Amino acid sequence: MTAFDLTAQPSGGAIEDIYPLTGLQQGMLFHSRLAPGMGVYWIWMGLPLHGDLDPGVLRQAWELVFARHEVLRTGVVWEQVPVPMAVVSRSVPLPWQVIDLSGLDEDAQRRAIDDYLAADETTGADFAAPTLVRVALVRLGEDRHQLLWSYHHLLLDGWSSPAVIGEVLQAYQELVAGRQPILPDRRPFRDFVAWLLGQDQEEAKRYWREQLAGFTAPNALGVGHTTGETGRGTAWARLDKDAFARVAEFARRHRLTVNTVVQGAWAVLTARYAGTDDVVFGVTSSGRSGQLDGIESVIGLLMNTTPARIKVDPGQTVPQWLAAVQAEQVRGRRFEHTPLTDIQACSQVPAGQPLFETLFIFENYPAPGWNGGQGSPGTGGLRAGAVFHGRPQGNYPLTVAAGIGPVQELSIRLDYERDRFDPAAMERMAEHLATVLEAIATSTDQKVAELPVLTAAERVQVVADWNDTVAPLPGVGGAHDLVAERVRQHPDAVAVVCGSRLVTYGGLWERAGRFAGLLRAAGAGPESVVGLCLPRGIDLVAAVLG
């Protein structure tokens, strides 16, 4: 049997195309199949729709977009083939469902939607099906609907999903107005796969061997431990509009990207936590750096995860160091599509150990392709609200995802495994990350080593509160008076221990007296300076008192 025969069986329909999954797609498939029912890499998006909506026309718009993009009509075959294959069906019925919740109050509607999404996530992807997508339209009232769209991450990246929704809404507007939709030309995803297969992997491997030389074990953050909990937790670091404006101005002034600044802050924090100046963590790149004509228009999963190795040079100024970090990012862009498994093989980290356990993502996606909530002529005043979405459960113990919000604030989400990290530690880490970022934004000639990690409250605690050890002393002339008082009160109490020997206060006082007598006989008197050369022990203490 040929690969075509094998792949044609599960989908049960006419096959349009077959090509291998990319390295990242293969990794997502592996981890999803490793944890069925956990929603690994399953994503859902919700879009509120207000106004007069024609469900039949909206379905027609979705069907048109399904027909345009092969990734939406893609299933997967992984058995009896050398590498997992993407199978594109020529025609796929739209997985469409209409749910009417208009008879429920708002609280009941929210619970019903939550229940639907939880069940949808548990169901996850049927990789043998001809599509890894599901669409549901929820009717909440006469002029209120929610569009719920879920899919497996191996189909689409964060650049593609807003484009798909934008095309659906654009097609709907045109169809409602009685016009044939004219949607933008896009290069097919299979062109990207073909380009990827033609890359010089040997040159990429030489680059990654150079980058990872001498790195032998993943960085340990020093705050992980077995907690007995399950699932994933979230902590947030947030910079408000004014604080983020300072970060953005620092980046502009020094010709840096905001991504570089935030990534640099995470590198500093990782170095402090791990106790090393040599850090490696995963980074996600968009994969749309222009190496292929028209790559920015492709709908599909073009992103990739690769390691970032950053030497945190404590002696450099912050701007100098970040400029070097950014220069290396640019140099490595040619090799950003190298499969992570190939990169791991280029490293000196032993087989079976991960190259890194934290993933850094800077979410800088293009603006959605719809009308931002304003009604459009010919649509009956239909308005699309702000998208809300669930986050895919990845396979890294800690994922740090930064994004710029609608009012130009910076939000950084720390998504962590609860069996490895406790919430208090993650909340502190989030606060420390914000502290480093704000310090970078105000630095000029500041050295990297001088960047603070502790918050203002923690600095007060360490410097002032924990050092507030002032205690009243007895009104005595010196240490010998204190010892004399102990001799009077507790002569038989142990005063000094040295190995297996010990002496009581009474015995120590007697030794000191004999030593003082020897000094007087030798001509020493009050205020005389006498040098002592004795090993640490009981005799040294007696001599000091004498």
C-alpha positions in Angstrom: 0.0 0.0 0.0 1.2 3.5 -0.7 1.2 6.5 1.7 -1.8 7.8 -0.4 -3.7 4.6 0.2 -3.0 4.6 4.0 -4.0 8.2 4.4 -7.1 7.9 2.3 -8.6 5.3 4.6 -9.3 7.3 7.8 -10.8 10.4 6.1 -13.2 8.4 4.0 -13.3 11.0 1.2 -11.5 12.4 -1.8 -7.9 13.4 -1.0 -6.7 16.8 -2.3 -3.1 16.7 -0.9 -0.7 14.8 1.4 2.5 16.2 2.9 4.6 15.6 6.1 3.8 17.4 9.3 6.4 19.9 10.2 8.7 19.3 13.2 6.6 21.4 15.6 3.4 19.8 14.3 4.9 16.3 15.0 5.8 17.4 18.5 2.3 18.7 19.2 0.8 15.5 17.9 3.0 13.4 20.1 2.2 15.3 23.3 -1.5 15.4 22.5 -1.6 11.7 22.0 0.5 11.2 25.1 -2.2 12.8 27.3 -5.7 12.1 25.8 -8.6 13.9 27.3 -6.4 16.7 28.8 -7.0 19.3 26.1 -3.3 19.5 25.3 -2.9 22.1 22.4 -6.6 22.3 22.0 -7.6 26.0 21.5 -11.0 27.6 21.6 -12.0 31.2 20.7 -15.2 33.0 21.5 -16.6 36.0 19.6 -19.7 38.0 20.8 -22.0 39.0 18.0 -24.6 41.8 18.6 -27.4 42.8 16.2 -29.4 41.1 13.5 -27.7 37.9 12.6 -28.6 35.4 9.9 -27.3 32.0 11.1 -27.7 30.4 7.6 -25.6 33.1 6.0 -22.9 32.8 8.7 -22.7 29.1 8.1 -22.4 29.8 4.4 -19.5 32.2 5.1 -17.7 29.5 7.2 -18.2 27.0 4.4 -16.6 29.4 2.0 -13.6 29.9 4.2 -13.3 26.1 4.8 -13.1 25.6 1.1 -10.4 28.3 0.7 -7.9 27.0 3.3 -6.6 23.4 3.2 -5.4 23.5 6.8 -9.1 23.6 7.9 -9.7 20.4 6.0 -6.7 18.5 7.3 -6.5 15.3 9.3 -3.4 13.3 10.4 -2.1 9.8 9.8 0.8 8.6 11.9 0.7 4.8 11.7 2.4 2.7 9.0 4.1 5.8 7.5 7.7 6.9 8.0 6.7 10.3 9.4 3.2 11.6 10.4 1.4 13.0 7.4 -1.1 15.8 6.9 -4.1 14.6 4.8 -6.1 17.3 3.1 -9.6 16.3 2.0 -11.1 17.9 -1.1 -14.4 18.6 0.6 -15.3 18.5 4.3 -18.8 19.1 5.8 -18.6 22.0 8.2 -18.6 20.7 11.8 -21.4 23.2 12.7 -23.7 23.2 15.7 -26.4 25.7 16.8 -27.1 25.9 20.5 -30.1 27.9 21.7 -29.7 29.2 25.3 -32.1 32.2 24.9 -34.5 30.7 27.4 -32.0 30.8 30.2 -30.9 33.7 32.5 -27.4 35.1 32.1 -25.9 33.0 34.9 -27.3 29.8 33.5 -26.1 30.8 30.0 -22.6 31.3 31.3 -22.6 27.9 33.1 -23.9 26.2 29.9 -21.2 27.8 27.8 -18.5 26.8 30.3 -19.9 23.2 30.3 -19.8 23.1 26.5 -16.2 24.4 26.4 -15.1 22.0 29.1 -16.6 19.0 27.3 -15.2 20.3 24.0 -11.7 20.5 25.5 -11.9 17.0 27.0 -13.0 15.6 23.7 -10.1 17.3 22.0 -9.0 16.3 18.5 -9.9 13.2 16.6 -6.7 13.2 14.4 -8.2 10.6 12.0 -11.1 12.8 11.2 -11.0 15.0 8.1 -10.9 18.2 10.1 -9.6 19.2 13.5 -12.0 22.1 13.8 -15.4 22.5 15.5 -17.8 25.6 15.2 -20.8 26.3 17.4 -23.2 29.3 17.2 -24.8 30.0 20.6 -28.1 32.0 20.6 -28.4 34.1 23.8 -31.2 36.4 22.8 -33.0 38.0 19.9 -29.9 40.0 18.9 -27.2 38.4 21.0 -25.1 35.4 19.9 -21.7 34.0 20.6 -19.5 32.2 18.0 -17.4 29.4 19.6 -14.6 28.1 17.4 -12.2 25.4 18.6 -9.3 23.7 16.8 -6.0 21.9 17.4 -3.0 24.1 17.6 -1.1 22.1 15.0 -3.4 23.6 12.4 -3.0 27.3 13.1 -0.8 29.8 14.9 -1.7 33.1 16.6 -1.2 35.0 13.3 -3.6 32.8 11.4 -6.6 32.5 13.7 -7.6 36.2 13.6 -7.2 36.1 9.8 -9.6 33.2 9.5 -12.2 34.9 11.7 -11.7 38.1 9.7 -12.4 36.3 6.5 -15.5 34.7 7.9 -16.9 38.1 9.0 -15.9 39.7 5.7 -17.6 37.0 3.7 -20.7 37.3 5.9 -20.9 41.0 5.3 -20.6 40.5 1.5 -23.1 37.7 1.4 -25.7 39.6 3.5 -25.3 42.5 1.1 -26.0 40.2 -1.9 -22.4 40.3 -3.2 -20.0 37.5 -4.0 -17.2 37.7 -1.4 -13.8 38.7 -2.7 -11.2 37.6 -0.1 -7.5 38.3 -0.1 -5.1 36.0 -2.1 -3.0 33.8 0.2 -0.2 31.5 -0.4 -1.1 27.9 0.5 0.4 26.2 3.6 1.8 23.4 1.5 4.2 25.9 -0.2 5.6 26.6 3.2 6.0 22.9 3.9 7.8 22.4 0.6 10.1 25.3 1.3 10.9 23.9 4.7 11.8 20.5 3.3 14.3 22.2 1.0 16.3 24.0 3.6 20.0 23.1 4.3 19.7 21.2 7.5 23.5 20.7 7.8 24.1 24.4 7.9 21.4 24.8 10.6 23.0 22.0 12.6 26.4 23.7 12.5 24.8 26.9 13.8 23.0 25.1 16.7 26.1 23.1 17.7 28.0 26.4 17.9 25.2 28.0 19.9 24.8 25.2 22.4 28.5 24.2 22.9 29.3 23.6 26.5 25.7 23.6 27.7 25.1 20.3 29.5 21.9 20.6 31.7 18.7 22.6 31.7 18.6 25.6 34.1 16.9 24.8 37.4 15.0 27.8 38.8 15.4 26.6 42.4 11.8 27.1 43.4 10.3 23.9 42.0 9.3 21.0 44.3 6.7 18.3 44.4 3.4 19.9 45.6 1.0 17.0 45.3 -1.4 19.3 43.2 -2.6 18.7 39.7 -3.4 20.8 36.7 -2.0 24.2 35.7 -2.0 27.5 37.5 -1.5 31.1 36.3 0.3 34.1 37.8 0.4 37.6 36.2 2.9 40.4 36.0 1.3 43.6 34.7 2.7 47.0 33.7 0.1 49.7 33.4 0.0 52.1 30.5 2.5 54.6 32.0 5.0 51.8 33.0 4.8 50.2 29.6 5.3 53.5 27.9 8.6 53.8 29.7 9.6 50.3 28.5 8.6 51.2 24.9 10.5 54.5 25.0 13.6 52.7 26.4 13.3 50.3 23.5 12.9 53.0 20.9 15.7 55.1 22.3 18.2 52.2 22.1 16.8 50.7 18.8 15.5 47.6 20.4 12.3 45.7 20.0 10.0 45.4 23.0 10.3 41.7 22.6 14.1 41.9 23.2 13.6 44.0 26.3 11.0 41.7 27.9 13.0 38.6 26.9 16.1 40.2 28.4 14.3 40.8 31.6 13.3 37.1 31.7 16.9 36.1 31.1 18.1 38.2 34.0 15.5 36.8 36.3 16.3 33.2 35.2 20.0 33.8 35.8 19.3 35.1 39.3 17.0 32.3 40.2 19.2 29.6 38.7 22.5 31.1 40.1 24.2 31.2 36.7 25.1 33.7 34.0 24.5 31.1 31.2 20.8 30.6 30.6 18.8 28.7 28.0 15.0 28.8 27.6 12.7 28.1 24.7 11.4 31.0 22.5 8.6 30.9 20.0 9.1 32.8 16.7 6.4 33.6 14.2 8.2 32.0 11.3 7.2 34.8 9.1 10.5 36.6 8.7 10.3 36.9 4.9 12.5 34.1 3.7 9.6 32.9 1.4 7.7 35.4 -0.7 4.2 35.8 0.5 4.9 33.9 3.8 3.1 36.6 5.8 -0.2 35.7 4.2 -0.1 32.0 4.8 -2.8 30.4 6.9 -1.4 27.6 9.0 1.2 26.8 11.7 4.4 28.6 10.7 5.7 29.3 14.2 8.4 27.2 15.8 10.1 26.8 19.2 13.8 27.0 19.4 16.3 27.6 22.3 17.6 31.0 23.2 21.0 30.8 24.9 21.8 34.1 26.6 25.0 35.0 28.5 23.9 37.5 31.1 27.1 39.6 31.3 27.0 41.4 34.7 29.7 43.9 33.7 28.0 45.3 30.6 25.5 48.2 30.7 21.9 47.2 30.1 21.6 48.8 26.7 24.9 47.3 25.5 23.9 43.8 26.6 20.4 44.0 25.2 21.8 45.2 21.8 24.0 42.0 21.8 21.0 39.8 22.6 19.0 41.3 19.8 21.9 41.0 17.3 22.1 37.2 18.1 18.3 37.0 17.6 18.7 38.5 14.1 21.6 36.1 13.3 19.6 33.1 14.4 16.5 34.0 12.3 17.8 32.0 9.3 17.6 28.9 11.4 14.4 29.5 13.3 12.5 26.6 11.5 15.0 23.9 12.6 13.0 21.1 14.3 13.6 21.1 18.1 14.4 17.4 18.0 17.3 18.2 15.6 18.5 21.0 17.8 18.4 18.8 20.9 20.6 16.3 19.1 23.1 19.1 18.4 23.5 19.9 22.2 25.5 18.2 24.9 22.5 17.7 27.1 22.2 14.0 27.8 19.5 12.1 25.9 16.3 11.9 27.9 16.8 15.3 29.5 15.0 18.4 28.1 17.1 21.2 26.7 15.0 23.7 28.6 12.0 23.6 30.9 10.7 27.2 30.4 9.1 28.6 27.3 9.0 32.4 26.5 6.4 33.7 24.1 5.9 37.3 22.9 2.4 37.6 21.5 2.6 40.3 18.8 -0.1 39.3 16.4 -1.6 41.5 13.7 -4.8 43.4 14.5 -8.0 41.3 13.8 -9.5 41.7 10.4 -13.0 42.9 11.5 -14.7 46.1 12.3 -13.8 46.5 15.9 -17.3 46.5 17.2 -18.8 48.9 14.7 -21.8 48.0 12.6 -21.3 47.9 8.8 -23.7 48.9 6.0 -25.8 46.0 4.8 -25.2 43.8 7.8 -28.3 44.8 9.8 -25.9 46.6 12.3 -24.2 43.3 13.3 -21.3 44.1 15.6 -18.4 41.8 16.5 -17.1 42.2 20.0 -13.7 41.5 21.5 -12.4 38.0 21.1 -12.1 35.9 24.3 -10.2 32.6 24.2 -8.8 29.8 26.2 -5.1 29.0 26.4 -3.8 25.7 25.0 -2.2 23.5 27.6 1.4 23.1 26.5 3.9 20.5 27.6 6.4 22.8 29.4 6.5 23.1 33.2 6.5 26.9 32.9 5.4 29.1 30.0 5.9 32.9 30.1 3.7 34.7 27.6 3.9 38.5 27.2 1.4 40.6 25.2 0.4 44.2 24.7 -3.2 44.9 25.6 -5.8 47.1 23.9 -5.0 50.2 26.1 -1.2 49.8 25.6 -0.5 48.0 28.9 1.8 45.0 29.1 0.5 41.7 30.6 2.8 38.8 31.2 1.2 35.4 32.0 3.1 32.7 33.9 1.4 29.4 33.1 2.8 26.7 35.3 2.4 23.0 36.3 0.9 23.0 39.8 2.6 19.8 40.7 6.0 21.5 40.2 5.4 25.1 41.5 3.3 26.5 44.2 1.2 29.6 43.7 3.1 31.8 46.2 6.4 31.2 44.5 5.0 32.0 41.0 3.3 35.1 42.3 6.7 36.3 43.7 8.4 35.4 40.4 5.8 37.5 38.5 6.5 40.5 40.8 10.2 40.1 40.4 9.8 40.0 36.6 7.9 43.3 36.7 10.5 44.8 39.0 13.4 43.9 36.5 11.4 45.3 33.6 10.7 48.6 35.3 14.4 48.9 36.3 15.5 48.3 32.7 13.1 51.0 31.5 14.8 53.6 33.8 18.4 52.5 33.3 21.0 54.5 31.4 24.6 53.4 32.3 23.4 50.9 34.9 25.2 47.6 34.8 23.3 44.4 34.3 24.5 43.2 37.7 22.9 46.3 39.3 19.4 45.5 38.1 17.2 44.8 41.2 15.0 41.7 41.4 13.4 42.3 44.8 10.3 44.4 45.1 10.4 47.6 47.2 8.5 45.8 50.0 11.0 42.9 49.9 14.0 45.2 50.1 12.5 46.9 53.2 12.0 43.4 54.7 15.6 42.2 53.9 17.5 45.4 54.7 15.4 46.9 57.6 13.0 44.4 59.1 15.3 41.3 59.2 18.2 43.5 60.4 16.2 45.1 63.2 18.1 43.1 65.9 18.8 46.0 68.3 18.5 44.7 71.9 19.2 46.5 75.2 22.6 45.6 76.8 23.2 45.4 80.5 24.8 48.4 82.1 28.3 46.9 82.4 31.8 47.9 81.6 32.7 45.0 79.3 32.5 41.4 78.5 34.5 40.4 81.7 31.7 42.0 83.8 29.1 39.9 82.1 31.2 36.7 82.7 31.7 37.7 86.3 28.0 38.0 86.8 27.4 34.5 85.2 30.1 33.1 87.6 28.3 34.6 90.6 24.9 33.2 89.5 25.8 29.9 87.7 29.4 28.9 88.4 28.7 25.3 87.4 27.1 26.1 84.0 29.1 25.2 80.9 30.8 28.3 79.5 33.1 27.0 76.7 33.1 23.8 74.6 36.0 22.9 72.4 35.8 19.4 70.8 35.5 16.9 73.6 36.7 19.4 76.3 34.5 21.8 78.2 34.9 24.2 81.1 32.4 25.8 83.5 32.1 29.5 84.2 33.8 28.9 87.6 36.6 27.0 85.9 37.0 29.6 83.2 37.2 32.4 85.8 39.9 30.6 87.7 42.0 30.1 84.5 41.6 33.7 83.6 42.7 34.8 87.1 45.9 32.6 86.9 46.7 34.1 83.5 46.2 37.7 84.8 48.6 36.9 87.7 51.3 35.7 85.2 50.9 38.9 83.3 51.3 41.1 86.4 54.4 39.2 87.4 55.8 39.9 84.0 55.3 43.7 84.5 52.0 44.2 82.6 49.5 46.6 84.2 46.3 48.5 83.3 46.1 49.7 79.7 49.1 47.5 78.7 48.9 46.0 75.3 49.6 42.2 75.3 49.8 40.1 72.2 48.1 36.7 72.2 49.2 33.8 69.9 47.1 30.8 70.8 45.0 28.3 68.8 41.2 28.5 69.0 40.2 26.9 72.3 39.5 27.2 76.0 42.9 28.8 76.8 42.4 31.5 74.2 39.1 32.5 75.8 40.7 32.5 79.3 43.6 34.6 78.1 41.2 37.2 76.6 39.3 37.5 79.9 42.6 37.7 81.9 
